[in-house]
């Protein structure tokens, strides 16, 4: 199976049927939550064990940034509660259990093999 960072976060506006890509190049998008103030969305990227923040409002609206990098496993869905964002990890990643997707991510030619 080739690693393909073709995941996207897309906003659909029902009133006019318009689709807008808010974030692309996501390696296995797997979960999202809306912030309590609805000013940003957090997207889980399973392939790199990263959470991305996509700004919806404010000065940074339309931009994204790494929210958390280097999770100790592969995120598999998110939920929000009063204390923060809960991240479930499908697989633990550590020195004993490395993730091939992490060390191959910078080498797209190698990943195709």
C-alpha positions in Angstrom: 0.0 0.0 0.0 1.5 3.4 -1.0 1.4 6.2 1.4 -0.6 9.0 -0.1 -1.1 12.4 1.6 -4.2 13.2 -0.4 -6.6 13.7 2.6 -8.4 17.0 2.8 -10.6 19.0 5.1 -13.4 20.4 2.9 -16.1 22.9 3.9 -19.5 22.5 2.1 -21.7 25.6 2.0 -25.3 24.3 1.6 -26.8 27.6 0.6 -24.8 27.7 -2.7 -23.4 24.2 -3.0 -19.8 25.6 -2.9 -16.9 23.4 -1.7 -13.8 25.0 -0.2 -10.6 23.1 0.7 -9.6 24.3 4.1 -6.6 21.9 4.5 -5.0 19.5 2.0 -2.0 17.1 1.9 -3.2 15.2 5.0 -1.8 11.7 5.4 -4.9 9.7 6.5 -7.2 12.4 8.0 -8.9 10.6 10.9 -11.0 12.8 13.1 -11.8 16.4 13.8 -13.3 18.6 16.5 -14.6 22.2 16.5 -13.2 24.4 19.2 -15.7 25.5 21.9 -15.6 29.1 20.5 -15.9 27.7 16.9 -12.9 29.7 15.8 -10.8 26.7 14.7 -11.0 23.0 13.9 -8.4 20.4 15.0 -7.8 17.6 12.5 -6.0 14.4 13.3 -3.4 13.1 10.8 -2.9 9.5 11.5 0.0 8.9 9.1 2.3 11.4 10.9 0.8 11.3 14.4 0.1 15.0 14.2 -2.9 17.3 15.1 -3.4 20.4 12.9 -5.3 23.5 13.8 -7.3 25.1 10.9 -8.4 28.6 11.7 -12.0 29.6 10.7 -12.2 33.0 12.3 -9.9 35.9 13.4 -6.7 37.2 12.0 -5.5 33.7 11.1 -8.7 32.6 9.3 -8.0 30.4 6.3 -4.6 29.3 7.6 -3.4 26.1 9.3 -0.6 25.2 11.7 0.7 22.2 13.6 -1.3 22.0 16.8 0.5 18.9 18.3 3.3 17.0 16.7 4.9 13.7 17.8 2.0 12.0 19.5 3.1 8.7 21.1 0.9 6.8 18.7 -1.4 7.1 15.7 -4.5 9.2 16.4 -7.8 7.6 15.6 -10.6 10.1 16.2 -10.9 13.1 18.5 -13.5 14.4 20.9 -13.8 17.6 23.0 -14.9 18.1 26.6 -14.6 20.8 29.3 -11.0 19.9 30.0 -9.8 19.9 26.4 -9.4 17.6 23.4 -9.3 13.8 23.9 -7.2 11.9 21.4 -7.5 8.1 21.0 -4.5 6.3 19.8 -5.0 3.2 17.6 -1.4 2.1 17.8 1.4 3.0 20.2 4.6 4.3 18.6 7.9 4.2 20.4 11.5 2.9 20.0 10.3 -0.7 20.2 7.3 -0.1 17.9 8.3 2.4 15.2 5.9 3.5 12.5 7.0 3.0 8.9 4.9 6.0 7.8 6.9 8.3 10.0 10.4 7.5 8.7 9.2 7.1 5.1 7.1 10.3 5.0 9.9 12.5 3.6 10.7 10.1 0.8 7.7 9.9 -1.6 9.7 7.9 -4.2 10.6 5.2 -1.7 7.0 5.0 -0.4 5.7 4.1 -3.9 7.6 0.9 -3.8 
